[in-house]
Amino acid sequence: MIGVQLAQQLKEAGLNWKPALGDRFAIPDHDLDDEMFVLSNMTIEVHAMPEGPVIGFNGTTEWALDDVGMDETVWLPREDQLRELLGGTFRELRRGRAGYEVAIDLLGEERVFAAETAEAAYAGALLHLLAAAGAA
């Protein structure tokens, strides 16, 4: 799983989250930095409100949190989600000196992103694509 800091970088680079069951997310800056939450149709759901989508915590008695705005959350995409977001640019995932390497093809040029985990390598490649899309 990628960390909150890397997930925040993806969000700031323009990664758009369309919440789905099973998605993981964090709520930074609310004394919950070390907590990871999962969208579930039983306890944590996305609700459409007039002011925008909110994540509702149904039946939680542990804390006084009924809901939180989507803008206050950070999506923690899984490995398969990160790979899917790379789309047709993805070429391969391989073991490397640093742990894992993700190779993408961007406009006919291969680029490789290395990290300790596969998820972090995918996230590095995705950050690069988001930056390239923003510069275009």
C-alpha positions in Angstrom: 0.0 0.0 0.0 1.3 3.5 -0.8 1.6 5.9 2.1 -0.5 9.0 2.7 2.3 11.4 1.6 2.6 9.7 -1.8 -1.2 9.5 -2.2 -1.4 13.2 -1.4 1.2 13.9 -4.1 -1.0 12.0 -6.6 -4.1 14.0 -5.5 -2.2 17.3 -5.8 -1.0 16.2 -9.3 -4.6 15.9 -10.4 -5.5 12.2 -9.7 -9.3 12.1 -9.6 -11.0 9.6 -7.2 -14.3 8.0 -8.1 -15.0 6.1 -4.9 -16.0 2.5 -5.2 -16.6 -0.3 -2.7 -13.3 -1.7 -1.4 -11.4 1.6 -2.0 -9.0 2.5 0.8 -8.5 6.1 2.0 -7.0 8.2 4.7 -8.1 11.3 6.5 -5.0 13.3 7.1 -4.8 16.4 9.4 -7.6 15.2 11.7 -5.4 13.2 14.2 -6.1 10.2 12.0 -2.9 10.2 10.0 -2.1 6.6 10.9 -5.6 5.2 10.2 -6.7 3.6 6.9 -10.4 3.3 6.0 -12.1 1.1 3.5 -15.4 2.0 1.7 -18.0 -0.6 2.5 -21.7 -0.9 1.9 -22.1 -1.6 5.6 -20.2 1.0 7.6 -18.5 3.5 5.3 -20.3 4.8 2.3 -20.3 7.8 -0.1 -23.4 9.9 0.1 -24.5 12.5 -2.5 -25.3 15.7 -0.6 -26.3 19.1 -2.0 -22.9 20.5 -1.0 -21.1 17.6 -2.7 -20.2 14.0 -2.0 -19.3 13.1 1.6 -18.1 9.9 3.1 -20.5 8.8 5.8 -19.5 6.6 8.8 -22.6 4.6 9.6 -23.0 3.2 13.1 -19.6 4.1 14.3 -19.6 4.6 18.0 -15.8 4.8 18.4 -15.6 8.5 17.5 -17.8 11.4 17.0 -17.4 11.5 13.2 -20.6 11.2 11.1 -19.1 12.2 7.8 -16.2 13.8 6.1 -15.9 15.8 2.9 -14.2 14.2 -0.1 -11.8 17.1 -0.2 -10.6 16.1 3.3 -9.7 12.5 2.3 -6.9 11.0 0.3 -7.4 7.9 -1.8 -4.9 5.1 -1.2 -5.1 3.2 -4.6 -4.2 -0.5 -4.7 -1.6 -1.9 -7.0 -4.1 -3.0 -9.5 -5.8 0.4 -9.6 -2.5 2.2 -10.1 -1.6 -0.2 -12.9 -5.0 0.4 -14.6 -4.5 4.2 -14.3 -1.3 3.9 -16.3 -3.4 2.6 -19.2 -1.7 1.8 -22.5 1.6 3.4 -21.3 2.3 0.4 -19.0 4.9 -2.0 -20.3 6.1 -4.1 -17.4 6.7 -4.6 -13.7 10.0 -6.2 -12.9 12.3 -6.8 -9.9 15.2 -4.3 -9.8 18.0 -3.2 -7.6 15.8 -0.9 -5.5 13.0 -3.4 -5.2 10.6 -3.0 -8.1 10.7 -1.2 -11.5 7.8 -0.1 -13.6 8.4 0.6 -17.2 6.1 2.8 -19.2 6.2 4.0 -22.8 5.5 7.7 -23.1 5.4 9.0 -26.7 7.7 6.2 -27.9 10.3 6.6 -25.1 10.6 4.0 -22.4 10.8 5.4 -18.8 11.5 3.4 -15.7 10.4 4.2 -12.2 12.0 2.3 -9.3 10.9 2.0 -5.7 10.9 -0.4 -2.7 7.4 -1.6 -3.4 5.5 -2.3 -6.6 2.8 0.1 -5.5 5.3 3.0 -5.0 6.9 2.2 -8.4 3.5 2.4 -10.1 2.7 5.6 -8.2 6.0 7.2 -9.4 5.1 6.4 -13.0 1.6 7.8 -12.5 3.0 11.0 -11.0 5.2 11.3 -14.1 2.2 10.8 -16.4 0.0 13.3 -14.5 2.8 15.9 -14.6 3.2 15.3 -18.4 -0.5 15.7 -18.9 -0.5 18.9 -16.9 2.3 20.3 -19.0 0.6 19.5 -22.2 
